[in-house]
Amino acid sequence: MRCPCGLHFYMKDFYICDCVRHENKIITANFVVVSKQIKPKKTGEPYLALTLGDRSGQLEAKMWDNVEEVLNAFEQDDFLKVKGLINKYKNRFQLTVHKLRKLGEAEIEFADYLPKTSKNVDELWQTLAAFVVSIQNPQLRALLQAFMADADVAAAYRDAPAAKTLHHACIGGLLDHVVSLFRSCDLICKNYSHLNRDLLLSGAFLHDIGKIHELTYRRSFSYTTRGQLLGHMVIELEMLQAKIALVPGFPEELKTMLEHLIISHHGEYEFGSPKLPMFPEALVLHYMDDLDSKMEAMRAHFEREADLESPWTSYNASLGRPLLNTEKFLAPKPAPPSVDSSSIAFEQEAEAERSAASHEETPTLPGLDS
């Protein structure tokens, strides 16, 4: 498409969220390659197993035929124009690819491919800053303000997703998640007055800050080499050490507690925590973090399946269950169609005539008619 000023604009007219309206149809659309695998068929010939993405979600795709022609034509994070069939396999949408080609940079509108928070990022940042200013402990406040004053950290904090896929997996997701955590932690401190609010809020600010280096989010959401090798918790400990050095007289005990908040916030060994939460603020941070991530995972799942009539969603892999959309379930049911009373009377009269005729035609055995 060409606009009057002579510039080209390539507009996507199909997004992954549109699958429900295109089931069993051939579509042609552009996607970013989230992952690419070459696998063998039973015959030994290769096929392509892809995960394709755009700003509305991700879609599994398979290419079975003419694979040799395109095996080396593209890699992960490239953009493709794809023609194929949308269908369902094991109750999940997938794309069977018939043709594909790599897109040139001039054909790409990057905003089409990376999901972005619906919240206003500037307002979220201002809310974050207001919470930081409210921290009473001068060393903790100075520490968090040192992170916010770092231009590179601040820019990344505003853009980074909070996760690759599970929750808040969108541009601005990390900031959205942390502001939500701040609000929850602030409320819970009013109920449990023995909690150290300053410490808890500081843990909320720091617990996922390493995601800005663990994840790459320029073309698709994936892990950096450093993120794969170290993980965000180790990266956060390094970042914390560097910024604490800028705060004169920072107490060693406070540093140790912040480190524990970071390495225990996943809550269980099986979820990647080197340590279990061992003081109240650490326990609260874990549960509030877990709650916020699960609530967002549910909200996003309902949004993805908003067009489905059933109040039950498909199976949610991260939560290990299908979900009931209570809004749909409790919505007023449509009234049954009204029936014309004259039609009812006519049917009753006809039924009476049929019954009388049937009675007349029924033979009676001798001796049984009295």
Number of C-alpha atoms within 10 A of each C-alpha: 8 9 8 6 6 8 8 12 13 13 13 15 10 15 18 20 19 14 20 17 11 15 16 15 12 15 17 16 16 27 27 27 23 22 17 17 14 15 12 10 11 7 6 8 13 19 19 21 18 20 20 27 27 26 20 18 18 21 21 16 19 18 20 15 15 12 17 13 8 14 15 8 11 16 16 17 19 18 26 21 16 21 18 21 19 22 18 14 9 6 9 11 18 23 27 19 23 17 15 18 14 18 17 11 10 9 16 19 12 15 11 19 25 21 21 20 18 11 12 10 18 10 10 19 18 12 15 20 15 11 19 22 15 12 18 12 12 12 17 23 19 20 20 21 15 17 21 18 11 11 11 11 18 15 12 19 26 19 22 29 30 27 20 19 15 15 22 26 24 26 25 24 25 27 27 26 22 24 21 19 23 24 14 17 21 16 12 15 18 11 9 11 9 10 17 12 23 21 21 23 27 20 23 27 23 21 27 25 27 24 25 26 20 27 24 18 21 14 19 25 22 20 18 17 13 13 20 12 11 12 19 23 26 17 19 23 19 12 16 21 12 12 16 21 11 12 16 9 9 16 12 10 9 13 15 11 16 21 20 21 30 31 22 24 29 25 24 14 11 8 10 15 16 17 16 19 22 13 12 13 23 26 19 20 27 22 14 20 23 15 14 18 20 17 12 16 20 21 13 17 18 21 12 17 19 16 12 14 10 13 18 16 19 17 14 13 9 12 12 8 11 14 16 15 18 10 10 16 13 9 9 8 8 6 6 6 6 6 8 8 9 9 10 11 11 11 12 12 12 12 12 12 12 11 11 11 11 10 10 9 8 8 7 9 7 7 6 6 6 4
